[in-house]
Amino acid sequence: METSNSSNPLHHTANMKKEFATLADHLRQDVSKIADPTAKALFEVSAEVIGSLYKSFDDYEKKNEPAWQPAKKQ
């Protein structure tokens, strides 16, 4: 994992997205190596959850969700 002293959150979100993608890919690859159906399900669900985290970080970067947009001044 890359480290940065930057205060810019986009440096950190990009790093986390890279790590999430790597981990989700690893989980998906391991599904084919595991015989236990419950373990397969665990790995598949874990990859989906991490994919959702990736999407949340991406949404933050793009500000395309209301939660990540600046509050409107009244």
C-alpha positions as CSV (number, residue, x, y, z in Angstrom):
1,M,0.0,0.0,0.0
2,E,1.3,3.4,-0.9
3,T,1.6,6.0,1.9
4,S,1.2,9.7,1.5
5,N,1.5,12.6,3.8
6,S,-0.8,14.6,1.6
7,S,-3.9,16.2,3.2
8,N,-5.8,15.9,-0.1
9,P,-8.3,13.1,0.4
10,L,-8.3,12.2,-3.3
11,H,-4.8,10.9,-2.9
12,H,-6.0,8.6,-0.2
13,T,-9.2,7.5,-1.8
14,A,-7.3,6.6,-5.0
15,N,-4.9,4.5,-2.9
16,M,-7.8,2.7,-1.1
17,K,-9.6,2.0,-4.4
18,K,-6.5,0.4,-5.7
19,E,-6.3,-1.8,-2.6
20,F,-10.0,-2.7,-2.7
21,A,-9.8,-3.7,-6.3
22,T,-6.7,-5.9,-5.6
23,L,-8.4,-7.6,-2.7
24,A,-11.7,-8.2,-4.4
25,D,-9.9,-9.7,-7.4
26,H,-7.9,-12.0,-5.1
27,L,-11.1,-13.1,-3.3
28,R,-12.8,-13.9,-6.7
29,Q,-9.8,-15.9,-7.9
30,D,-9.7,-17.9,-4.7
31,V,-13.4,-18.9,-5.1
32,S,-12.3,-21.3,-7.9
33,K,-9.7,-22.9,-5.6
34,I,-12.0,-23.6,-2.7
35,A,-14.2,-26.8,-2.5
36,D,-16.3,-25.8,0.6
37,P,-19.5,-24.2,-0.6
38,T,-19.9,-22.1,2.5
39,A,-16.3,-20.8,2.1
40,K,-17.0,-20.0,-1.6
41,A,-20.1,-18.0,-0.5
42,L,-18.0,-16.2,2.1
43,F,-15.4,-15.2,-0.5
44,E,-18.0,-14.2,-3.1
45,V,-19.9,-12.0,-0.6
46,S,-16.7,-10.5,0.7
47,A,-15.7,-9.5,-2.9
48,E,-19.2,-7.9,-3.3
49,V,-18.9,-5.9,-0.1
50,I,-15.4,-4.7,-1.0
51,G,-16.8,-3.8,-4.4
52,S,-19.4,-1.7,-2.7
53,L,-16.7,0.1,-0.7
54,Y,-14.8,0.7,-3.9
55,K,-18.0,2.3,-5.4
56,S,-18.5,4.5,-2.3
57,F,-15.0,5.8,-2.6
58,D,-15.5,6.4,-6.3
59,D,-18.8,8.2,-5.7
60,Y,-17.0,10.4,-3.2
61,E,-14.3,11.3,-5.7
62,K,-16.9,12.1,-8.4
63,K,-19.3,13.8,-5.9
64,N,-22.1,12.0,-7.7
65,E,-24.1,11.1,-4.6
66,P,-26.0,13.7,-2.5
67,A,-24.1,12.7,0.6
68,W,-20.8,13.8,-1.0
69,Q,-22.0,17.1,-2.3
70,P,-21.4,20.4,-0.4
71,A,-24.4,21.6,1.6
72,K,-26.3,24.3,-0.1
73,K,-26.2,27.7,1.5
74,Q,-29.6,29.2,2.3
